[in-house]
């Protein structure tokens, strides 16, 4: 009897937390629509990840794109445009390859039609025709975030971690809302990550329940996690991530960084930074930047450093926008290697910044100083502004 009472009390508290957050948040409708869109997008991604032929093509920058990338970008745009018709969009893909390849276009359109039932009974919306689908994809593919006067802009990465997605490994679906240059909302779907994940996330992480998770945040209202898939609304358990980035000793630093797997970073510098900070665990194998921010947001790490090999190399907005908010809302601080705040208003490429330094606020200056010291000691001052 005592155990049943405790369980009942816990369920009541969780429901109250969910309702209180939805009422208090000034973006409750945006959250509701974005979460529904990400849930439907996850269904599409899982339908594709299970088949051998994912319709992979190679873009000009040599990165892969699949039928899921195109279909999800169209789905996210159609759903959010229906709810917020005056908002603008930025996304990774354009429809040029679809228009040039009727077979690929047909596959993407066919994939979207799997959600006809979802459209009839949820907030999910689909383009009406293949031409409209291409048009909506291009709203994102040619969209620009703009500056302080840009208004509301949604930023999508339909599949972050396409290389690992193709291998049936970890990936994320990233949805962010910017107002001007400011991140105000983040919703990230993680089909392979459990809402109760308690060990470091890797490319091969698998949620044993098969439900995955959604991690979301609204500026000034904290970071939350819930199951991606639930059989009914009553089963949805929303948990607030308590602020965890308050560490004041470098011994408490726990990094999440992907070394020795990408050619864009300076691996020897990254290793030396960790050595100077007396960090034994040098990082992980996560390729998807969004999943690295998720790892920081939910408390499985509290630090990441990234230095590009050249000042001309920059981040892309869809890999970082919104997802960074997940860490900031639990007490983290994020700058570039020069110590400048991250500017999301300069365009599709984050050309105002070089690299990333993310750490608990009390330790950020120590980590940043270490990064800059190592760069100077290694004769790489040219990588500093």
C-alpha positions in Angstrom: 0.0 0.0 0.0 2.8 2.4 0.9 4.6 1.7 -2.4 1.4 2.3 -4.4 0.9 5.6 -2.6 4.5 6.7 -3.4 4.0 5.8 -7.1 0.7 7.7 -7.2 2.3 10.8 -5.7 5.2 10.6 -8.1 2.9 10.4 -11.1 0.9 13.3 -9.8 4.0 15.4 -9.4 5.3 14.6 -12.9 1.9 15.5 -14.5 1.9 18.8 -12.5 5.4 19.5 -13.8 4.4 18.9 -17.4 1.3 21.1 -17.1 3.1 23.8 -15.2 5.8 24.0 -17.9 3.3 24.1 -20.7 1.4 26.9 -19.0 4.4 28.9 -17.9 6.2 28.7 -21.2 5.5 31.5 -23.7 6.1 29.0 -26.5 3.7 26.2 -25.5 2.1 26.1 -29.0 5.5 26.1 -30.7 6.6 23.2 -28.5 3.5 21.2 -29.1 3.8 21.6 -32.9 7.5 21.0 -33.0 7.4 17.9 -30.8 4.6 16.4 -33.0 6.7 17.2 -36.1 9.8 15.5 -34.6 7.8 12.4 -33.6 6.5 12.0 -37.2 10.0 12.8 -38.6 11.4 10.0 -36.4 8.9 7.5 -37.9 10.2 8.4 -41.4 13.8 8.1 -40.3 13.2 4.7 -38.7 11.4 3.5 -41.9 14.5 4.4 -43.9 17.2 3.3 -41.4 15.9 -0.3 -41.5 16.3 -0.7 -45.3 19.5 -1.3 -47.2 19.0 1.2 -49.9 18.6 4.6 -48.3 18.9 6.6 -51.5 22.2 8.0 -50.6 23.8 10.7 -52.8 26.9 12.8 -52.3 26.7 16.6 -52.1 29.3 19.0 -53.3 31.0 19.1 -49.9 31.2 15.3 -50.0 28.8 14.8 -47.2 26.0 12.3 -47.8 22.2 13.0 -48.0 19.4 10.4 -48.0 15.8 10.2 -48.9 15.0 10.7 -45.2 16.8 14.0 -45.1 14.7 15.4 -47.9 11.4 14.0 -46.7 11.9 15.1 -43.1 12.8 18.6 -44.1 9.6 18.8 -46.2 7.6 17.4 -43.3 9.0 19.8 -40.7 8.5 22.8 -43.0 4.9 21.9 -44.0 3.9 21.2 -40.4 5.3 24.3 -38.9 4.3 26.6 -41.8 0.7 25.4 -41.3 0.8 26.5 -37.7 2.9 29.6 -38.1 2.5 30.9 -41.7 4.5 34.1 -41.2 7.7 32.4 -40.0 10.8 31.7 -42.1 13.0 28.7 -42.5 16.6 27.6 -42.7 17.6 24.0 -43.4 20.5 22.0 -44.7 19.0 20.6 -47.9 17.8 22.1 -51.2 15.6 20.4 -53.8 18.0 20.7 -56.7 19.0 17.0 -56.7 15.3 16.0 -56.5 14.4 18.1 -59.5 17.2 16.6 -61.4 16.4 13.0 -60.5 12.8 11.9 -61.0 13.4 8.5 -59.4 14.8 10.1 -56.2 11.9 12.6 -56.2 9.4 9.7 -56.4 11.1 7.9 -53.5 11.0 11.0 -51.3 7.3 11.6 -52.1 6.4 8.0 -51.5 8.1 8.1 -48.1 6.1 11.1 -47.1 2.9 9.4 -48.0 3.5 7.0 -45.2 2.3 9.7 -42.8 -1.1 10.3 -44.4 -2.7 8.6 -41.3 -0.7 10.8 -39.0 -1.8 13.9 -40.9 -5.4 13.0 -40.3 -5.1 12.6 -36.6 -2.3 14.8 -35.4 -0.6 18.2 -36.0 1.5 16.6 -38.7 1.0 18.2 -42.1 2.3 17.2 -45.5 2.9 19.1 -48.8 0.0 18.7 -51.3 2.1 17.8 -54.3 5.7 16.8 -55.2 6.2 20.4 -56.6 5.1 21.9 -53.4 7.3 19.5 -51.5 10.3 20.7 -53.5 9.3 24.3 -53.0 9.1 23.9 -49.2 12.5 22.1 -49.1 13.9 25.1 -51.0 12.4 27.6 -48.5 14.9 26.0 -46.1 17.7 25.3 -48.5 17.9 29.0 -49.6 16.8 30.5 -46.3 19.0 32.8 -44.2 18.8 33.3 -40.5 19.5 37.1 -40.7 20.2 39.4 -37.8 18.3 41.1 -35.0 15.6 42.3 -37.4 15.0 39.0 -39.1 12.0 38.0 -37.1 11.2 34.3 -36.3 13.2 31.8 -38.2 13.1 28.0 -37.7 16.3 26.1 -38.3 16.2 22.4 -39.2 18.8 19.6 -39.5 16.6 16.7 -40.7 19.2 14.1 -40.0 22.3 15.2 -38.0 24.8 12.5 -38.3 23.9 11.2 -41.7 27.2 9.2 -41.9 26.2 7.2 -38.8 22.5 7.1 -39.8 23.6 5.3 -43.0 25.4 2.8 -40.7 22.2 2.4 -38.6 23.9 4.2 -35.7 23.2 7.3 -33.6 21.6 10.4 -35.2 19.4 13.3 -34.2 16.6 15.4 -35.7 17.2 19.1 -34.8 14.5 21.8 -34.7 15.3 25.3 -33.4 13.5 28.6 -33.3 15.4 31.8 -33.5 14.1 35.3 -32.9 16.5 37.5 -34.6 19.9 36.1 -33.6 18.6 34.6 -30.3 17.8 30.9 -29.6 14.5 30.8 -27.9 13.4 27.1 -28.4 15.0 23.8 -29.0 13.5 20.4 -29.8 15.8 17.5 -30.6 14.6 14.0 -31.4 17.1 11.2 -30.6 15.6 7.9 -31.8 18.5 5.8 -30.5 18.9 7.4 -27.1 16.9 6.4 -24.0 15.2 9.1 -21.9 16.9 7.4 -18.9 20.4 7.2 -20.5 22.9 7.1 -17.7 26.1 6.2 -19.5 28.1 8.2 -22.1 26.3 8.3 -25.5 28.3 6.8 -28.4 27.6 6.3 -32.1 26.5 2.7 -31.3 24.2 3.6 -28.4 20.8 1.9 -28.6 17.8 2.5 -26.5 16.8 -1.1 -25.3 13.1 0.0 -25.1 13.1 1.3 -28.7 11.3 4.5 -27.6 14.1 7.0 -28.0 13.9 10.5 -26.4 13.1 14.1 -27.1 15.2 16.8 -25.4 13.7 20.3 -25.4 14.3 23.7 -23.9 12.8 27.2 -23.9 15.0 30.1 -23.1 14.7 31.0 -19.5 12.6 27.9 -18.7 15.1 25.0 -18.4 15.9 21.8 -20.3 13.6 18.8 -20.3 13.6 15.2 -21.5 10.8 12.8 -22.4 10.3 9.6 -24.4 10.1 10.1 -28.1 7.5 7.4 -28.5 4.5 6.9 -26.1 1.4 4.8 -26.7 -0.8 7.5 -25.0 -0.5 11.0 -23.6 -0.9 9.6 -20.1 2.3 7.6 -20.5 4.4 10.8 -21.3 6.8 11.4 -18.4 8.5 14.8 -18.7 11.6 15.2 -16.5 13.3 18.5 -16.0 17.1 18.3 -16.1 18.4 19.9 -13.0 21.2 22.5 -13.5 24.4 20.5 -13.4 27.0 22.9 -15.0 28.0 24.4 -11.7 31.3 22.6 -11.3 34.1 24.8 -9.8 37.0 22.4 -10.1 38.6 21.3 -13.3 38.6 17.8 -11.8 34.9 17.8 -12.4 35.2 18.3 -16.1 33.7 15.6 -18.3 34.2 16.1 -22.0 32.2 15.1 -25.0 34.3 15.6 -28.2 34.9 13.6 -31.3 38.6 13.1 -32.0 40.5 11.1 -34.6 37.4 10.6 -36.7 37.0 14.0 -38.5 39.5 15.8 -40.6 38.3 19.2 -39.7 39.8 19.4 -36.2 43.3 19.8 -34.8 43.6 16.5 -32.9 47.0 17.1 -31.3 45.8 20.4 -29.9 42.6 18.8 -28.5 44.7 16.1 -26.8 47.1 18.6 -25.2 44.2 20.7 -23.9 42.8 17.6 -22.1 46.3 16.8 -20.8 46.8 20.3 -19.3 43.4 20.1 -17.7 44.3 16.7 -16.2 41.4 15.0 -18.0 41.9 11.3 -18.6 38.8 10.6 -20.6 39.6 12.5 -23.8 36.1 12.3 -25.4 34.0 9.9 -27.4 33.2 8.9 -31.0 30.0 11.0 -31.5 30.0 12.4 -35.1 26.7 14.3 -34.8 27.2 17.8 -33.2 23.6 17.9 -32.1 24.1 14.8 -30.1 27.1 16.3 -28.4 25.0 19.2 -27.3 22.3 16.8 -26.1 24.9 14.9 -24.1 25.9 18.2 -22.5 22.3 19.2 -21.9 21.2 16.1 -20.1 24.2 15.9 -17.9 26.3 13.1 -19.3 29.1 15.6 -20.0 29.8 19.2 -19.1 32.6 20.3 -21.5 33.5 20.3 -25.2 36.3 22.0 -27.1 36.7 22.2 -30.9 39.4 23.9 -32.9 39.2 23.8 -36.7 42.3 23.3 -38.7 41.8 26.6 -40.6 40.2 29.9 -39.7 38.2 29.6 -42.9 36.5 26.5 -41.5 33.2 27.3 -39.7 30.3 25.6 -38.2 26.9 25.4 -40.0 23.9 26.8 -38.2 21.7 23.7 -38.4 24.4 21.7 -36.5 24.3 24.0 -33.5 21.3 26.4 -33.4 18.8 25.5 -30.6 20.9 22.4 -29.5 23.3 24.7 -27.7 20.4 26.1 -25.7 20.1 22.7 -24.0 23.4 23.2 -22.3 23.0 26.9 -21.6 19.7 26.2 -19.8 21.5 23.9 -17.3 24.2 26.5 -16.5 26.7 26.0 -19.3 28.6 28.8 -21.1 29.5 28.6 -24.8 31.9 30.8 -26.8 34.3 30.3 -29.7 38.1 29.8 -29.2 38.6 33.6 -29.2 36.1 33.9 -26.3 33.4 35.6 -28.4 29.7 34.7 -28.0 28.3 32.5 -30.8 26.6 34.6 -33.4 23.7 32.8 -35.1 22.6 35.8 -37.2 25.4 36.1 -39.7 24.2 33.4 -42.2 24.0 29.7 -42.9 27.7 29.4 -42.1 28.7 30.7 -38.6 31.5 32.8 -40.1 31.7 35.2 -37.1 33.1 32.4 -34.9 36.0 29.9 -35.0 35.4 26.7 -33.1 33.7 26.1 -29.8 34.5 26.2 -26.1 31.7 25.0 -23.8 32.1 24.4 -20.1 30.4 25.2 -16.7 30.3 29.0 -16.3 32.6 28.9 -13.3 35.2 27.0 -15.3 34.8 28.4 -18.8 37.6 31.0 -18.4 40.0 28.3 -17.2 39.2 26.1 -20.2 39.3 29.0 -22.6 42.7 30.1 -21.3 44.0 26.6 -21.6 42.8 26.4 -25.2 44.5 29.6 -26.2 47.7 28.8 -24.3 48.1 25.4 -26.1 47.5 27.0 -29.5 50.3 29.6 -28.8 52.6 26.9 -27.4 52.1 24.8 -30.5 52.8 27.7 -32.9 49.2 27.9 -34.0 48.5 31.5 -33.1 47.0 31.9 -36.6 44.0 29.9 -35.3 43.3 32.7 -32.8 41.6 35.9 -33.9 
